[in-house]
């Protein structure tokens, strides 16, 4: 017998405007469990806005958004917060680490909020190359190190859906490659899904599908060819 499961994410005709200017229009997207996609596009076309709408940080003006088969418009504020806390991981372009918490405490925060054991925080810090830095504070880290902490924090509670805004933007090529491999391993091992927004051909090439965001919606394109030099 075949068991049918809902897609991790469904977006139907999503739209969003700011100040009367349409930023997103007619966005249709379906993401299945274990699928990893990259979204590319010109600066200012709305890539970060799309991630914010999916994450519930911005409210769409129109359309339907479902996570694990649950329409977000049917949730009250508390239910939406609990869904984001449990099912989503978000790697922000600006990191958003809490300055008064140590590195380890920043990474462990999703575990604490979900009432889960915190031991996995050390495992994730080691996986992103920051073993032994757990007692440091964000002000003691470089931009690339803060990016890696943000990645560890987003993955630590094994979210169903990972959203990443330029996750390798502050990393050197070798570290970026290590992070992309970590994302793939975590997605594969947990059956999660992921969307990365990126300008990097190497990051996009690591995805199962590559979509181009344009003013009139999303369309699938061929993965960039990355040549070693």
C-alpha positions, 0 to 999 in steps of 0.5 A, a space after each residue: 500500500 502506498 502511503 501519501 504524505 503532504 509536501 513539506 512546503 506548498 506556496 500557491 499564488 503568493 504575493 507581497 507588496 511594500 508601499 504599493 510596489 509588488 515585490 512578489 507575484 504569483 509565486 507557486 512552489 512545492 517542496 517535498 521531504 528531503 528536497 533541497 533547492 536553490 533560488 537565484 535572481 537579481 538583487 532586489 527581486 525579492 528573494 529574501 522577502 520570499 524566505 521571510 514570507 515562508 518563515 512567517 516573518 512577513 505576512 503575504 498579501 495574497 495566496 496560500 502557504 502550507 507547511 507540512 499540510 497546515 495552512 498558516 492562515 488558519 493558525 493564531 499567533 501562538 500556533 504559528 510561533 510554535 510551528 516556526 519554533 519546531 519545524 523551521 530553521 532559518 539562517 539569516 544573512 545578518 546572523 542575528 546572534 544574541 550578543 549576551 549569550 555565548 556561542 554554545 548558548 546561541 546554538 542551543 537556544 532552539 533546543 531549549 525552546 523546544 524542550 530538547 536535550 542540549 548536547 547536540 549543540 556541541 556536536 553541531 559546533 564541531 561540525 562547523 569547525 568551531 569545537 572549543 569556541 562554545 564559551 566565546 561570545 559573538 563579539 569575539 568571532 569573525 564574520 565567517 565564524 558568526 555565519 557558521 554559528 548561525 548555521 549550527 543554530 539553524 540545524 541543531 533541532 533537526 527542523 523539517 524545513 531549513 531556510 537559508 539566506 546566502 548561507 555561504 556569503 561570508 565564508 572562504 571557498 573551502 569552508 563554504 564547501 564544508 558547510 554545503 556538505 554539512 547541509 546535505 548530510 543533515 537534510 539527508 539524515 533527517 528527511 528535512 527540506 531546504 531552500 537556499 537563496 544564493 548568488 553563488 554558482 557553487 552553492 546553487 550547484 549543490 542543490 537538487 533543483 535551481 529556481 530563478 526568481 523573476 518579477 512574474 514568479 519562479 521558473 526552473 533553470 539548469 544548475 550552474 556549471 562550476 569549473 575548478 580553477 
